[in-house]
Amino acid sequence: MKKWNVLIVDDEPEMRQLISLYLNRENYFCIEAENGLAALDQLNKTHVDLMIVDIMMPFMDGFRLLEEVRENSQIPFIFLSAKGDDLDKVKGLKLGSDDYMVKPFNADELVARIETILRRSYGVQTRSMVERFGPVTFNLASRTVSVGDHTPRLTLKEYELFLFLARNQGRVYKRDQLLDQVWGRDYEGSDRTVDTHIKTLRLKLKNYGPLIETVWGLGYKYEGSL
């Protein structure tokens, strides 16, 4: 499967690193730039399949960068913004952007939008919409889970937590790491939220609940077999 090159343009290093973390996990190759001028320099040196761009940046904002890019290329373009202003959305779309997301965003939603845009732009399948980990099958399109002959009804966060652990089978995650990955760094609730979701998830999985193991003093992990 092709490894897509994604250029992430944002003046906040933490945001660039967070997006890179999400996308690297999904087998994307990420390139970073801290502003529009740096992004144009990267485009001159590296092949880029898709761009994720913040609007408010020094030296050259996202709108101006899109105008510069569209003079020579139709690279798919997703805007990120801390503002949910409809005027910004309309302006971005009129300039030729492919999508617009408001920070903070859900990582799985960002990946889903990227895949949709890549399919539309390049006419290829980016990945299977079904993922299997041991006895568990995740349907990414419907966001449902099948375990053996059982299809538990999971909440969105239960689904996202379960999928994250399954994709990182055998790796132990602390509560705060799971909060960052599933709920986002801006989440202000207690890390006991993770414990509550793990408990209800195990109950819904019935006999397969032990697939999610507690590693005492450390955190939780997914094992692909009982």
Sequence and secondary structure as in RCSB ss.txt:
>XXXX:A:sequence
MKKWNVLIVDDEPEMRQLISLYLNRENYFCIEAENGLAALDQLNKTHVDLMIVDIMMPFMDGFRLLEEVRENSQI
PFIFLSAKGDDLDKVKGLKLGSDDYMVKPFNADELVARIETILRRSYGVQTRSMVERFGPVTFNLASRTVSVGDH
TPRLTLKEYELFLFLARNQGRVYKRDQLLDQVWGRDYEGSDRTVDTHIKTLRLKLKNYGPLIETVWGLGYKYEGS
L
>XXXX:A:secstr
    EEEEE S HHHHHHHHHHHHHTT EEEEESSHHHHHHHHHHS  SEEEEESS SSS HHHHHHHHHTT   
 EEEEES   HHHHHHHHHHT SEEEESS  HHHHHHHHHHHHHHHH    S SEEEETTEEEETTTTEEEETTB
     HHHHHHHHHHHHTTT  B HHHHIIIII TT  S THHHHHHHHHHHHHHGGGGGGEEEETTTEEEE S 
 
